[in-house]
Amino acid sequence: AVTFLVIHQKPKKTLDEINNDLCPVLSVQQLYRISTMYWDDKYGTETVSQEVLTNMKQLMMEDTNR
């Protein structure tokens, strides 16, 4: 999770890159929570793209419907 928080260019990362390369042990729900709560105003680090957030929401909805 720390790697995810400190990397630059988060808006350019895909959900697959985040889920498989950066944080393979975290669930989509945990990644979503980190992505929506974290903002580094000191360095201006942004969160993931809106597309990734939407994909995370869809995956969480699918998991809920199972």
OpenMM code with the backbone's topology and positions (N, CA, C; nanometers):
from openmm import Vec3, app, unit

residues = "ALA VAL THR PHE LEU VAL ILE HIS GLN LYS PRO LYS LYS THR LEU ASP GLU ILE ASN ASN ASP LEU CYS PRO VAL LEU SER VAL GLN GLN LEU TYR ARG ILE SER THR MET TYR TRP ASP ASP LYS TYR GLY THR GLU THR VAL SER GLN GLU VAL LEU THR ASN MET LYS GLN LEU MET MET GLU ASP THR ASN ARG".split()
positions = [
    Vec3(0.0824, -0.1193, 0.0000),
    Vec3(0.0000, 0.0000, 0.0000),
    Vec3(0.0867, 0.1256, 0.0000),
    Vec3(0.1990, 0.1199, 0.0693),
    Vec3(0.2871, 0.2364, 0.0743),
    Vec3(0.3385, 0.2694, -0.0651),
    Vec3(0.3747, 0.1687, -0.1412),
    Vec3(0.4220, 0.1922, -0.2775),
    Vec3(0.3149, 0.2641, -0.3576),
    Vec3(0.1923, 0.2223, -0.3440),
    Vec3(0.0823, 0.2857, -0.4150),
    Vec3(0.0679, 0.4319, -0.3746),
    Vec3(0.0795, 0.4591, -0.2468),
    Vec3(0.0614, 0.5959, -0.1992),
    Vec3(0.1697, 0.6908, -0.2487),
    Vec3(0.2907, 0.6431, -0.2615),
    Vec3(0.4012, 0.7333, -0.2935),
    Vec3(0.4364, 0.7410, -0.4415),
    Vec3(0.3797, 0.6548, -0.5250),
    Vec3(0.4162, 0.6606, -0.6664),
    Vec3(0.3572, 0.7851, -0.7312),
    Vec3(0.4293, 0.8348, -0.8281),
    Vec3(0.3805, 0.9467, -0.9072),
    Vec3(0.3070, 0.8901, -1.0271),
    Vec3(0.2363, 0.9724, -1.0952),
    Vec3(0.1644, 0.9319, -1.2166),
    Vec3(0.0518, 0.8326, -1.1877),
    Vec3(-0.0071, 0.8381, -1.0692),
    Vec3(-0.1199, 0.7489, -1.0390),
    Vec3(-0.2330, 0.7627, -1.1405),
    Vec3(-0.2624, 0.8832, -1.1895),
    Vec3(-0.3715, 0.8940, -1.2876),
    Vec3(-0.3446, 0.8175, -1.4171),
    Vec3(-0.2197, 0.7842, -1.4436),
    Vec3(-0.1863, 0.7114, -1.5661),
    Vec3(-0.1839, 0.5598, -1.5472),
    Vec3(-0.1963, 0.5143, -1.4247),
    Vec3(-0.1942, 0.3704, -1.3966),
    Vec3(-0.3309, 0.3089, -1.4235),
    Vec3(-0.3307, 0.1895, -1.4803),
    Vec3(-0.4555, 0.1171, -1.5023),
    Vec3(-0.4893, 0.0361, -1.3771),
    Vec3(-0.6115, -0.0097, -1.3709),
    Vec3(-0.6517, -0.0929, -1.2575),
    Vec3(-0.5696, -0.2210, -1.2536),
    Vec3(-0.5427, -0.2792, -1.3692),
    Vec3(-0.4600, -0.4007, -1.3730),
    Vec3(-0.3204, -0.3752, -1.3182),
    Vec3(-0.2601, -0.2639, -1.3550),
    Vec3(-0.1263, -0.2314, -1.3039),
    Vec3(-0.1290, -0.2144, -1.1528),
    Vec3(-0.2302, -0.1463, -1.1050),
    Vec3(-0.2408, -0.1230, -0.9607),
    Vec3(-0.2660, -0.2546, -0.8883),
    Vec3(-0.3607, -0.3294, -0.9373),
    Vec3(-0.4019, -0.4535, -0.8706),
    Vec3(-0.2969, -0.5638, -0.8797),
    Vec3(-0.2293, -0.5751, -0.9920),
    Vec3(-0.1348, -0.6856, -1.0111),
    Vec3(0.0093, -0.6513, -0.9764),
    Vec3(0.0523, -0.5297, -1.0061),
    Vec3(0.1931, -0.4935, -0.9876),
    Vec3(0.2210, -0.4201, -0.8568),
    Vec3(0.1339, -0.3271, -0.8220),
    Vec3(0.1621, -0.2424, -0.7061),
    Vec3(0.1069, -0.2974, -0.5752),
    Vec3(-0.0142, -0.3469, -0.5789),
    Vec3(-0.0813, -0.3898, -0.4552),
    Vec3(-0.1561, -0.5214, -0.4741),
    Vec3(-0.0867, -0.6285, -0.5042),
    Vec3(-0.1576, -0.7541, -0.5308),
    Vec3(-0.2271, -0.8152, -0.4096),
    Vec3(-0.1902, -0.7748, -0.2896),
    Vec3(-0.2519, -0.8352, -0.1712),
    Vec3(-0.3748, -0.7591, -0.1221),
    Vec3(-0.3982, -0.6389, -0.1757),
    Vec3(-0.5136, -0.5620, -0.1316),
    Vec3(-0.6350, -0.5933, -0.2181),
    Vec3(-0.7513, -0.5901, -0.1561),
    Vec3(-0.8756, -0.6108, -0.2309),
    Vec3(-0.9102, -0.4834, -0.3083),
    Vec3(-1.0006, -0.4970, -0.4027),
    Vec3(-1.0448, -0.3800, -0.4790),
    Vec3(-1.1098, -0.2788, -0.3850),
    Vec3(-1.1841, -0.3277, -0.2878),
    Vec3(-1.2475, -0.2375, -0.1919),
    Vec3(-1.1432, -0.1581, -0.1137),
    Vec3(-1.0353, -0.2223, -0.0719),
    Vec3(-0.9288, -0.1523, 0.0000),
    Vec3(-0.8594, -0.0509, -0.0905),
    Vec3(-0.8335, -0.0892, -0.2146),
    Vec3(-0.7716, 0.0039, -0.3097),
    Vec3(-0.8615, 0.1239, -0.3355),
    Vec3(-0.9902, 0.0997, -0.3473),
    Vec3(-1.0848, 0.2087, -0.3697),
    Vec3(-1.0829, 0.3059, -0.2524),
    Vec3(-1.0842, 0.2511, -0.1342),
    Vec3(-1.0845, 0.3373, -0.0143),
    Vec3(-0.9578, 0.4225, -0.0082),
    Vec3(-0.8440, 0.3614, -0.0331),
    Vec3(-0.7180, 0.4366, -0.0338),
    Vec3(-0.7212, 0.5433, -0.1430),
    Vec3(-0.7698, 0.5054, -0.2590),
    Vec3(-0.7716, 0.5967, -0.3735),
    Vec3(-0.8619, 0.7165, -0.3514),
    Vec3(-0.9715, 0.6974, -0.2819),
    Vec3(-1.0658, 0.8067, -0.2622),
    Vec3(-1.0369, 0.8904, -0.1381),
    Vec3(-0.9560, 0.8398, -0.0481),
    Vec3(-0.9281, 0.9139, 0.0745),
    Vec3(-0.7939, 0.9858, 0.0735),
    Vec3(-0.7046, 0.9445, -0.0134),
    Vec3(-0.5679, 0.9948, -0.0081),
    Vec3(-0.5470, 1.1129, -0.1017),
    Vec3(-0.4853, 1.2161, -0.0485),
    Vec3(-0.4432, 1.3306, -0.1288),
    Vec3(-0.3211, 1.3896, -0.0600),
    Vec3(-0.2129, 1.4010, -0.1323),
    Vec3(-0.0897, 1.4556, -0.0770),
    Vec3(-0.0773, 1.6010, -0.1208),
    Vec3(-0.1224, 1.6908, -0.0358),
    Vec3(-0.1191, 1.8318, -0.0730),
    Vec3(0.0210, 1.8914, -0.0672),
    Vec3(0.1116, 1.8254, 0.0029),
    Vec3(0.2486, 1.8763, 0.0088),
    Vec3(0.3172, 1.8639, -0.1268),
    Vec3(0.3012, 1.7496, -0.1910),
    Vec3(0.3665, 1.7253, -0.3188),
    Vec3(0.2690, 1.7281, -0.4364),
    Vec3(0.1432, 1.7466, -0.4088),
    Vec3(0.0438, 1.7527, -0.5140),
    Vec3(0.0187, 1.6201, -0.5831),
    Vec3(0.0455, 1.5114, -0.5126),
    Vec3(0.0239, 1.3785, -0.5697),
    Vec3(-0.1258, 1.3540, -0.5852),
    Vec3(-0.1661, 1.3205, -0.7051),
    Vec3(-0.3066, 1.2960, -0.7331),
    Vec3(-0.3417, 1.1498, -0.7121),
    Vec3(-0.4696, 1.1227, -0.7129),
    Vec3(-0.5157, 0.9857, -0.7010),
    Vec3(-0.5298, 0.9251, -0.8412),
    Vec3(-0.5871, 0.8095, -0.8491),
    Vec3(-0.6029, 0.7408, -0.9769),
    Vec3(-0.7055, 0.8130, -1.0638),
    Vec3(-0.7135, 0.7736, -1.1899),
    Vec3(-0.8068, 0.8371, -1.2829),
    Vec3(-0.9512, 0.8023, -1.2487),
    Vec3(-1.0420, 0.8829, -1.3000),
    Vec3(-1.1844, 0.8569, -1.2802),
    Vec3(-1.2245, 0.7230, -1.3416),
    Vec3(-1.1621, 0.6882, -1.4518),
    Vec3(-1.1903, 0.5594, -1.5171),
    Vec3(-1.1563, 0.4427, -1.4248),
    Vec3(-1.0432, 0.4505, -1.3569),
    Vec3(-1.0027, 0.3443, -1.2641),
    Vec3(-1.0995, 0.3386, -1.1459),
    Vec3(-1.1386, 0.4541, -1.0941),
    Vec3(-1.2342, 0.4558, -0.9832),
    Vec3(-1.3672, 0.3933, -1.0256),
    Vec3(-1.4116, 0.4232, -1.1457),
    Vec3(-1.5355, 0.3649, -1.1971),
    Vec3(-1.5230, 0.2140, -1.2107),
    Vec3(-1.4096, 0.1678, -1.2621),
    Vec3(-1.3866, 0.0227, -1.2740),
    Vec3(-1.3858, -0.0446, -1.1378),
    Vec3(-1.3263, 0.0208, -1.0399),
    Vec3(-1.3247, -0.0345, -0.9036),
    Vec3(-1.4674, -0.0472, -0.8502),
    Vec3(-1.5479, 0.0572, -0.8706),
    Vec3(-1.6872, 0.0540, -0.8245),
    Vec3(-1.7627, -0.0611, -0.8899),
    Vec3(-1.7424, -0.0789, -1.0200),
    Vec3(-1.8106, -0.1874, -1.0909),
    Vec3(-1.7710, -0.3236, -1.0354),
    Vec3(-1.6427, -0.3425, -1.0099),
    Vec3(-1.5973, -0.4707, -0.9536),
    Vec3(-1.6557, -0.4943, -0.8144),
    Vec3(-1.6637, -0.3893, -0.7344),
    Vec3(-1.7213, -0.4041, -0.6008),
    Vec3(-1.8698, -0.4387, -0.6089),
    Vec3(-1.9402, -0.3787, -0.7052),
    Vec3(-2.0834, -0.4095, -0.7239),
    Vec3(-2.1015, -0.5550, -0.7683),
    Vec3(-2.0146, -0.6010, -0.8582),
    Vec3(-2.0221, -0.7403, -0.9038),
    Vec3(-1.9984, -0.8364, -0.7887),
    Vec3(-1.9005, -0.8028, -0.7026),
    Vec3(-1.8730, -0.8883, -0.5868),
    Vec3(-1.9924, -0.8919, -0.4911),
    Vec3(-2.0607, -0.7812, -0.4768),
    Vec3(-2.1765, -0.7726, -0.3878),
    Vec3(-2.2919, -0.8551, -0.4422),
    Vec3(-2.3052, -0.8583, -0.5737),
    Vec3(-2.4161, -0.9310, -0.6361),
    Vec3(-2.3937, -1.0797, -0.6465),
    Vec3(-2.2815, -1.1287, -0.6071),
    Vec3(-2.2531, -1.2740, -0.6147),
    Vec3(-2.3072, -1.3477, -0.4967),
] * unit.nanometer
topology = app.Topology()
chain = topology.addChain("A")
for resn in residues:
    res = topology.addResidue(resn, chain)
    for name in ("N", "CA", "C"):
        topology.addAtom(name, app.Element.getBySymbol(name[0]), res)
